[in-house]
Amino acid sequence: MSALGFTSRFSPMLSNRFLCQTNSLLFSFSSSFSSSLKIPFKALSCSSNSLLHNNGTTSRPLSTSSPLSGLEDELVGYIFGKKKATEMAHLVWRHVLHKGDIAIDATCGNGYDTVAMLKMVADESCRGRVFGMDIQTEALESTSSLLDEIVNQKEKELVKLFPICHSRMDEVLPEKIAVRLVAFNLGYLPGGNKDIITTSKTTMLALESAKKMLMSGGLISLVVYVGHPGGREELETVEGFASGLCVDGWICCKFQMLNRPLAPVLVFIFKR
Ligand SMILES: C[S@@+](CC[C@H](N)C(=O)[O-])C[C@H]1O[C@@H](n2cnc3c(N)ncnc32)[C@H](O)[C@@H]1O
């Protein structure tokens, strides 16, 4: 496949600082999430129930009233324990991804994330690509089966799966690709061998590769599990990586349940 490139359609907007704390959730923004999101993210005030962009798997009516339309339901659902971290992640992807984009699933697992991002980038003229990887062939088989179940053959052809460690993504992906999303759902394969897990060292290498491939207006999304051995260290690695990125170029934030210490932590790293 030849290298594909996309340029950002957005210009940077003003920075904000947002910090909101409830009994169970800490949500902090080091700055505005606004420069290339489909929604201006200048402040987290919500007023409408409808969706501004209908780019993913949901089909809600278009709205003209709220810049945060669509996000508020999921965020509130997450705050009140009704939405999972992965659902929140998908929602954020939906506000970043466009039809025709390139997305990377760095940890395919059972394929739910691969399918979700494919639905968001695939268009009728067969643009959009998803590159997926996993160190376990069992996981890639599972992903492939899920794709067979849920998407059509044309859509499936937009996905390329690699049985490799994500730290080697730059060896297998086309040169100079402009990637809109690199997603990590860390830890072990649900229903699989719990000893085969992502590690701080390779996650860090993969994050460095992802950083280079990401286009302006792109997102690195991580769901980090801290309940297994090495999980907390991996979170520290991810946080160290994100907090070291320059404010002028990157917006990094974290969602964390304060009274559920083993709940997955969401980290979003957005390139202005
Ligand atoms: C939590 S699961 C991913 C769930 C998946 N995204 C889904 O939607 O079902 C984590 C996956 O990461 C994979 N993995 C572990 N280390 C890896 C590495 N170094 N590179 C790529 N994948 C890795 C595991 O094999 C496992 O399938």
The ligand as an SDF file (V2000), in Angstrom:
LIG
                    3D

 27 29  0  0  0  0  0  0  0  0999 V2000
   -6.8200   -5.3000   26.7120 C   0  0  0  0  0  0  0  0  0  0  0  0
   -6.3650   -6.2190   25.3070 S   0  0  0  0  0  0  0  0  0  0  0  0
   -6.9390   -5.2250   23.9830 C   0  0  0  0  0  0  0  0  0  0  0  0
   -8.4270   -5.2030   23.8000 C   0  0  0  0  0  0  0  0  0  0  0  0
   -8.8430   -4.8310   22.4200 C   0  0  0  0  0  0  0  0  0  0  0  0
   -8.4170   -3.5550   21.9970 N   0  0  0  0  0  0  0  0  0  0  0  0
  -10.3050   -5.0720   22.1570 C   0  0  0  0  0  0  0  0  0  0  0  0
  -11.0110   -4.1620   21.6750 O   0  0  0  0  0  0  0  0  0  0  0  0
  -10.7540   -6.1830   22.4080 O   0  0  0  0  0  0  0  0  0  0  0  0
   -4.6260   -6.0020   25.2020 C   0  0  0  0  0  0  0  0  0  0  0  0
   -3.9870   -6.7040   24.0350 C   0  0  0  0  0  0  0  0  0  0  0  0
   -2.6570   -6.2060   23.9130 O   0  0  0  0  0  0  0  0  0  0  0  0
   -1.8830   -7.2340   23.3760 C   0  0  0  0  0  0  0  0  0  0  0  0
   -0.4620   -6.9470   23.5840 N   0  0  0  0  0  0  0  0  0  0  0  0
    0.2950   -7.1860   24.6740 C   0  0  0  0  0  0  0  0  0  0  0  0
    1.5380   -6.7350   24.4730 N   0  0  0  0  0  0  0  0  0  0  0  0
    1.5750   -6.2040   23.2240 C   0  0  0  0  0  0  0  0  0  0  0  0
    2.5840   -5.5800   22.4530 C   0  0  0  0  0  0  0  0  0  0  0  0
    3.8070   -5.4040   22.9330 N   0  0  0  0  0  0  0  0  0  0  0  0
    2.2680   -5.1690   21.1960 N   0  0  0  0  0  0  0  0  0  0  0  0
    1.0140   -5.3380   20.7060 C   0  0  0  0  0  0  0  0  0  0  0  0
    0.0190   -5.9200   21.4010 N   0  0  0  0  0  0  0  0  0  0  0  0
    0.2870   -6.3340   22.6500 C   0  0  0  0  0  0  0  0  0  0  0  0
   -2.3730   -8.4590   24.1170 C   0  0  0  0  0  0  0  0  0  0  0  0
   -2.0180   -9.6290   23.4170 O   0  0  0  0  0  0  0  0  0  0  0  0
   -3.8840   -8.1990   24.1650 C   0  0  0  0  0  0  0  0  0  0  0  0
   -4.5390   -8.8450   23.1180 O   0  0  0  0  0  0  0  0  0  0  0  0
  1  2  1  0
  2  3  1  0
  2 10  1  0
  3  4  1  0
  4  5  1  0
  5  6  1  0
  5  7  1  0
  7  8  2  0
  7  9  1  0
 10 11  1  0
 11 12  1  0
 11 26  1  0
 12 13  1  0
 13 14  1  0
 13 24  1  0
 14 15  1  0
 14 23  1  0
 15 16  2  0
 16 17  1  0
 17 18  1  0
 17 23  2  0
 18 19  1  0
 18 20  2  0
 20 21  1  0
 21 22  2  0
 22 23  1  0
 24 25  1  0
 24 26  1  0
 26 27  1  0
M  CHG  2   2   1   9  -1
M  END
$$$$
